[in-house]
């Protein structure tokens, strides 16, 4: 019996992320390079899920990269290198599933809002999930960082994005 693989999935959004970034140009390419603050605004029915989040220093936000090009390439030149790499060996926003992941610092929780530091996403990004960062589980001191291994230690703090992965708008010429 042959089973057809379902290549799509439907996700329930739980809220919206508010940040000072209204255009992609100049956004930090990683949260570690950002001191910008943001607010997660959960839909009211999910507010209770924030209970005890303020006991964590960091959380991971999963969000939809809603302004990225619909087309993608499987090899790209990422912001932190001049050489092409496979998209799955990068954190490029131009990806088949268009999901972003950022580990941010929790500032406070008030009602259905989570205030954070480390905003590296566009204002209005649809929020998929929040997961706590577990220091003893999520850190990997023996991890190897592939093509980033020989780069400067603080390379992610120095780079800012440009519009190379953004959805292109049609330009109409008037005669």
C-alpha positions in Angstrom: 0.0 0.0 0.0 1.4 3.4 -1.0 0.8 6.3 1.3 1.0 9.8 -0.1 3.0 12.2 2.0 1.1 15.3 3.0 3.5 18.2 2.3 1.5 20.8 4.1 0.5 21.4 7.7 -1.9 23.9 9.2 -0.6 25.8 12.3 -2.7 27.7 14.8 -1.3 31.1 15.4 -1.2 32.2 19.1 -0.6 35.9 18.7 1.5 38.6 17.1 5.0 40.0 17.7 5.4 43.8 17.9 8.8 45.2 17.3 10.3 48.5 16.2 11.3 46.9 12.8 8.8 47.9 10.1 11.2 47.2 7.2 13.8 44.4 6.9 16.7 46.7 6.1 19.0 47.1 9.1 17.3 44.4 11.3 19.9 42.5 13.4 20.3 39.0 11.8 20.3 37.3 15.2 18.7 38.2 18.5 22.2 38.1 20.2 23.0 41.2 18.0 19.9 43.1 19.1 19.1 45.2 22.2 15.8 46.2 20.6 12.7 45.4 22.6 9.5 43.8 21.5 6.2 42.6 22.8 4.5 39.3 22.2 0.7 39.9 22.1 -1.0 36.6 22.7 -4.6 36.2 21.6 -6.6 36.4 24.8 -7.6 32.8 24.9 -3.9 31.9 25.3 -3.0 34.3 28.0 -3.2 31.7 30.8 -0.3 29.8 29.0 2.1 32.6 30.1 1.9 31.5 33.7 5.4 31.0 35.1 7.1 32.2 31.9 8.5 35.2 33.9 10.6 32.7 35.9 12.7 32.1 32.8 15.5 34.5 31.6 15.0 33.5 28.0 12.3 32.0 25.7 12.4 30.8 22.1 9.9 32.4 19.8 8.7 30.5 16.7 7.1 32.8 14.1 6.1 33.0 10.5 8.4 34.9 8.2 5.4 36.5 6.6 7.1 39.1 4.4 9.7 36.8 2.8 9.6 35.8 -0.9 7.3 32.9 -1.6 10.0 31.4 -3.9 13.2 30.2 -2.3 16.5 28.7 -3.3 18.1 25.6 -1.7 21.5 27.3 -1.8 22.0 30.9 -0.7 24.6 33.4 0.4 23.7 34.2 4.1 24.2 37.5 5.8 27.2 36.4 7.7 29.3 35.0 4.8 30.2 35.7 1.2 30.0 32.1 0.1 26.9 30.1 -0.9 25.6 27.4 1.5 22.7 25.0 1.6 19.7 26.8 3.1 19.5 24.2 5.9 23.0 25.1 6.9 22.0 28.7 7.4 19.4 30.7 9.3 18.3 32.5 6.1 14.8 33.8 6.3 14.2 32.5 2.7 13.3 28.9 3.5 10.7 26.4 2.3 8.7 26.5 5.5 9.3 30.3 6.3 9.6 29.7 10.1 11.7 31.9 12.2 13.3 31.0 15.6 14.7 33.5 18.0 15.9 33.1 21.6 15.0 36.3 23.4 15.5 37.7 26.9 12.3 37.9 29.0 11.8 41.3 30.5 8.3 40.9 32.0 4.9 39.3 31.6 1.7 41.3 32.0 -1.6 39.7 31.2 -1.5 38.4 27.6 1.8 40.3 26.8 5.4 39.1 27.0 7.9 41.9 26.9 11.3 40.9 25.6 14.8 42.0 24.4 16.5 40.8 21.3 14.0 41.7 18.6 15.3 40.5 15.2 11.9 40.0 13.5 9.5 42.3 11.6 6.7 44.1 13.4 3.5 42.1 13.0 5.2 38.7 12.7 2.6 36.0 13.3 3.5 34.0 16.4 3.4 30.2 16.2 4.7 29.2 19.6 6.8 30.1 22.7 9.1 27.6 24.3 11.2 28.2 27.5 15.0 28.1 27.1 16.4 25.4 29.5 20.0 26.3 30.3 20.9 22.6 31.1 19.2 21.2 28.1 19.5 23.8 25.3 23.2 24.7 25.7 25.7 22.5 23.9 29.3 23.5 24.9 30.7 20.9 22.5 28.6 22.0 19.5 30.4 22.7 16.2 29.1 25.6 14.1 29.9 24.4 10.6 30.9 27.2 8.2 30.7 29.8 11.1 33.4 27.9 13.1 36.3 30.1 11.8 34.4 33.4 11.9 34.7 36.1 14.5 33.1 35.2 17.9 30.7 38.2 17.7 29.9 38.0 14.0 26.1 37.9 14.6 26.2 41.1 16.6 27.8 43.0 13.7 25.6 42.1 10.8 22.3 43.7 9.8 19.9 42.5 7.2 19.1 43.9 3.8 16.2 43.2 1.4 17.7 40.4 -0.5 15.1 37.8 0.7 12.1 40.1 0.8 9.0 39.7 -1.4 9.4 41.8 -4.5 6.6 44.1 -5.4 5.7 44.5 -9.1 6.8 47.8 -10.6 4.4 49.2 -13.3 5.8 51.7 -15.7 3.4 54.4 -16.9 3.8 55.6 -20.5 
